[in-house]
Amino acid sequence: MTGIGFDLLATDGRARRGRVTTAHGTIETPAFMPVGTAATVKAMTTDAVASTGAEILLGNTYHLMLRPTAERVAQLGGLHRFMNWDKPILTDSGGFQVMSLSDLRTMSEEGVTFKSHLDGSRHHLTPERSIQIQHMLDSNVTMCLDECTPFPATEAQAESSMRLSMRWARRSKDAFVERPGYGLFGIVQGGIYPEQRAESVAALTDIGFDGYAIGGLAVGEGQETMFRVLDFTEPLMVKDRPRYLMGVGRPSDLIGAVRRGVDMFDCVMPTRSGRTGQAFVRRGTINIRNARHAHDERPLDADCGCPTCRSYGRGYLHHLFKADEMLGPMLLTWHNLHYYQDLMRTMRQAIADGNFEEVAGTMEARLTEGDV
Ligand SMILES: CNc1nc2cc(C(=O)NN)ccc2[nH]1
């Protein structure tokens, strides 16, 4: 196997059931990737993450290049060894974080220069450097360095930004070291504009990648617009390679995007909001800090089999958050990641069974029931 393998196992409408094969194991798709920003999925051990059913994690190049540096991670055996995760890892290119976290950024044809949000030190990221860093991290899935076009953007701005990203995609591909079980994904840009998205898909397909991400979404455009962009972009994409929708999303986003042919997702929602006391459940969301949970001995979700729901009541979880006890964020993170994996597992089974629309429709209806 050169690069990353992908088998399309079943389809149901535009929804797809597949399997990605890497040097560190396989990933059943549709798949959700927990975000492990600084070589840790916050508040979780890697064993706990594996117990939720996650088969692949996301690492952030921006954070790791600043601290502890890619050289240090390589010296300590690569990201798998460093963080004790022996399954697949996808790393992003750093581009999105540079634009959203760093200070004093200057963009040029060459790359992006920025100051670290940690200590103000200056750094330079080019397609070549980003690919090299991801190689040093021993990432199974490397992402091209691109520019995530801001929202809103005029069509001319989206076109110019996308074309820069396509030139960087070519440079990323030229810098990538091919290894069996390791792959490089291109990233489709083009804003909300059909012609720009089509040009980007064609440019990336012509270069040739192991998988294709859809970038530039979940940047404030709203769910309806995001789905509309998927509706005219996904049909243009090759069917024999994974599609990865970056930064998405809430449960209703995941259901709608799987329905539209997306295979892979990453999002900080289950982990970040878990740490703030927000639990995702089959009937919507619960903010455990709300006083109405103080005396409630029920679990977060009666249909959930996670360690949190098996052993702890809402009243206890409410107490942990009010007392600012670290077990609170741990237990809610664990529940949310488990729930997200249950959601993906349910969708995988429904596509294989040929009843995706019925199952998805039922889940979407329950999500709006509220009063959880
Ligand atoms: C949370 N929303 C969100 N949108 C993203 C878009 C990109 C992208 O276009 N990278 N090239 C990356 C991460 C994202 N996260």
The ligand as an SDF file (V2000), in Angstrom:
LIG
                    3D

 15 16  0  0  0  0  0  0  0  0999 V2000
  -14.1740   25.3970   13.6960 C   0  0  0  0  0  0  0  0  0  0  0  0
  -14.2450   25.6750   12.2710 N   0  0  0  0  0  0  0  0  0  0  0  0
  -13.1790   25.3890   11.4440 C   0  0  0  0  0  0  0  0  0  0  0  0
  -13.1510   25.6850   10.1370 N   0  0  0  0  0  0  0  0  0  0  0  0
  -11.9450   25.3000    9.6800 C   0  0  0  0  0  0  0  0  0  0  0  0
  -11.3630   25.4150    8.4260 C   0  0  0  0  0  0  0  0  0  0  0  0
  -10.0770   24.9560    8.2480 C   0  0  0  0  0  0  0  0  0  0  0  0
   -9.4220   25.1240    6.9330 C   0  0  0  0  0  0  0  0  0  0  0  0
  -10.0370   25.5470    5.9830 O   0  0  0  0  0  0  0  0  0  0  0  0
   -8.1200   24.8200    6.8970 N   0  0  0  0  0  0  0  0  0  0  0  0
   -7.4410   24.9970    5.7210 N   0  0  0  0  0  0  0  0  0  0  0  0
   -9.3800   24.3510    9.3010 C   0  0  0  0  0  0  0  0  0  0  0  0
   -9.9660   24.2440   10.5450 C   0  0  0  0  0  0  0  0  0  0  0  0
  -11.2420   24.7250   10.7260 C   0  0  0  0  0  0  0  0  0  0  0  0
  -12.0420   24.7940   11.8400 N   0  0  0  0  0  0  0  0  0  0  0  0
  1  2  1  0
  2  3  1  0
  3  4  2  0
  3 15  1  0
  4  5  1  0
  5  6  1  0
  5 14  2  0
  6  7  2  0
  7  8  1  0
  7 12  1  0
  8  9  2  0
  8 10  1  0
 10 11  1  0
 12 13  2  0
 13 14  1  0
 14 15  1  0
M  END
$$$$
